[in-house]
Amino acid sequence: MIHSSSVIAESAKIGKNVQIGPFCYIGENVEIGDNCVLTSHVVVKGDTKIGRNNVFFQFCSIGEDCQDKKYAGETTYLEIGDDNVFRESCTIHRGTTQDQSITKIGNRNLLMVNTHLAHDCMVGDDNIFANNCTVAGHVHVGNQVILGGMTAVHQFCHIGSHAFTGGGAIVLKDVPPYVMVSGIKHIPQGINSEGLRRRGFTSDSIMAIKRAYKVIYRNGNTTDQALPLLNEMAETHAEVKILADFVASSKRGIVR
């Protein structure tokens, strides 16, 4: 069903059973997969490819030009997977040629009211971005991450899978997998134990992650000192290897 007040560009490709409500605009080179819903007043611009079963609430702006002064009108892309929900007034921008020219969002994510996802971000699966989250350019987010309301993430930061930020957190450095962060000084607050239990992590795995956390944050080690100890622990716990690899590859440095 496409409402008569909506405008659809000739080159747009609309899948089966797509619902487009009143006053939407679908621009050139947009592809929308089957069973998507655009409730009303949704703008989607190209080049944007959207998968199946996504829901966009009113006043979302999807695939707009980025807010980067270096952008000069080059062809760049936005790719969205399946089963995502974008609540009211979400803004998602395409990539830039200074990176890989693409912003990418995976599957089953929930972006709550007024979330902003800037150019060149890479977002995995099953994440929750609460109201008013602001994610700057070139940020990478893993899987099953929760960003509390009004979290602000600095450009080029990486946030590992299963991480958690409290409301109002300002993230200026990389957040390792499993770690909880809160406050304007992005202070680590332990691991996301409850979230890990809900996702089926065993008690043994959670205990190993806790011991790894202590190696990084509680035992007085620098990052360089912690890494050999983490790698030794990773030999018997795959969950710790994920953490060790993240810390080793961090370019901005991890939250401390």
Secondary structure by P-SEA (a helix, b strand, c coil): ccccccccccccccccbbbbccbbbbcccbbbccccccccbbbbbccbbbbcbbbbccccccccccccccccccccbbbbbcbbbbccbbbbbbbccccccbbbbbcbbbbccbbbbccbbbbbcbbbbccbbbbccbbbbbcbbbbccbbbbcccbbbcccbbbccbbbbcccccccbbbbcccccccccaaaaaaaacccaaaaaaaaaaaaaccccccccccaaaaaaaaacccaaaaaaaaaaaaccccccc
